[in-house]
Amino acid sequence: MQFFGGSEISPSPPVPTATANNAHMMYIFNRNGVCLLYREWNRPLHTLNAQQDHKLMFGLLFSLKSLTAKMDPINAEKGNLGIPQLPGQGCSFHSFRTNTYKLSFMETPSGIKFILITNPRTGDLRETLKYIYNLYVEYVAKNALYTPGTLIRCELFNTALDQYVRSIA
Amino acid sequence: MAPAAPRSGEAIFSSVDRVNAELFTLTYGAIVRQLLNDLEEVEEVNKQLDQMGYNIGIRLIDEFLAKSNVSRCVDFKETADMIAKVGFKMFLGVTASVTKWDADGSCCSIVLEENPLVDFVELPDTCQGLYYCNILSGVIRGALEMVAMKTEVTWIRDMLRGDDAYELQVKLLSQLPEEYPYKDDE
């Protein structure tokens, strides 16, 4: 039986794919668009206030997901633009890259969205996000003091996350 | 490609830490006993157990998804199979079977041959209306709601009431689409 604060989390973390110190920030959203966690490591530029920033990020992902599903040349089940998708309907993107940053995205079937923004040279972070999901399960979902759907205020989770993100950076 | 979804929870069950089965059974028994003391009405206890199960389910789904590597189920049939073969194995160490599909595939029964919750349990005459394992139906309902399926879970057969197996009926009511949570003009 593992209690939070327990020693190890299975499976073991994936091997780092990146070089140089490169994680900028991380967002975790739930199904309702509530930003459960915003963590910032290296962000020199803030243009919006925090709330607008989160909303913009959520909106970007939401729209991009519906667009990518619409463009899908292979799968017929793509839904209609502007009409909400059923969970599991349509394909989904997992990252995009600009010349200044890379955004990696993972959505669990339970609707939790993990977003990690890193240096554009970073490799594939899908395994990394999966591992962060495992951290979330151990430190947040199993935390009896945490109420689902609220902000994550869990020191242990933050510490574990910081440590892990530093190790991939 | 992502690794294929597991067909059974065996591997996960053997890799996670577990508690002693008797400790688990007795702790659950103690909870039910305490609820009977506190709430007095058997109906209330059923309701409370279901609510407790629901609260467990909405968290447990994430552990299930994270550890089992299940990505997405194409339909409700696959979902039910996943609960029976992987879910029950992973968390309770038993396997269930899925039967009695209705014509449009939205209602089925999950049958448990063995149930670790009920070892040492006998229902006294005063508690005949009690669904002793009602926590399980709550767990399933809560977990499925988190993956956007509204369901109704009811007990059809219960060995404690003299039936030959445990049977849960799971009925899919609706699937909720993901909606954009903000207003456009904000």
Contacts between the chains, C-beta under 8 A, distances in Angstrom:
chain1	res1	chain2	res2	distance
A	1	B	17	5.1
A	1	B	18	6.9
A	1	B	19	4.8
A	2	B	16	7.7
A	2	B	17	5.2
A	10	B	15	6.1
A	10	B	16	7.2
A	10	B	67	7.8
A	31	B	148	7.8
A	31	B	178	6.9
A	32	B	181	5.2
A	33	B	180	7.7
A	33	B	181	3.7
A	33	B	182	6.5
A	55	B	182	6.1
A	55	B	186	7.8
A	58	B	181	7.7
A	58	B	182	7.7
A	59	B	180	7.6
A	59	B	182	7.1
A	62	B	180	5.7
A	83	B	177	7.9
A	84	B	177	3.8
A	84	B	178	5.4
A	84	B	179	4.9
A	84	B	180	7.2
A	85	B	177	6.2
A	85	B	178	5.8
A	86	B	148	7.1
A	86	B	175	5.5
A	86	B	176	8.0
A	86	B	177	5.1
A	86	B	178	7.4
A	87	B	72	7.8
A	87	B	147	6.3
A	87	B	148	4.4
A	87	B	175	7.6
A	87	B	177	7.8
A	87	B	178	6.0
A	88	B	72	4.1
A	88	B	73	7.0
A	88	B	74	7.4
A	108	B	62	7.1
A	108	B	65	5.5
A	108	B	66	7.7
A	109	B	65	5.8
A	109	B	70	7.4
A	109	B	71	7.0
A	109	B	72	5.6
A	109	B	73	7.9
A	109	B	147	5.0
A	110	B	61	5.2
A	110	B	62	5.8
A	110	B	65	6.0
A	110	B	146	4.5
A	110	B	147	5.6
A	111	B	146	7.2
A	111	B	147	7.8
A	111	B	148	7.1
A	111	B	178	6.9
A	112	B	62	7.1
A	130	B	66	7.5
A	133	B	62	7.6
A	133	B	65	7.8
A	133	B	66	4.9
A	134	B	66	5.0
A	134	B	67	7.7
A	136	B	62	7.0
A	136	B	66	7.6
A	137	B	62	5.2
A	137	B	63	4.9
A	137	B	66	4.6
A	137	B	67	7.7
A	141	B	59	4.6
A	141	B	60	7.9
A	141	B	62	4.6
A	141	B	63	6.2
A	142	B	59	7.1
A	142	B	63	7.3
A	148	B	58	5.7
A	148	B	59	6.5
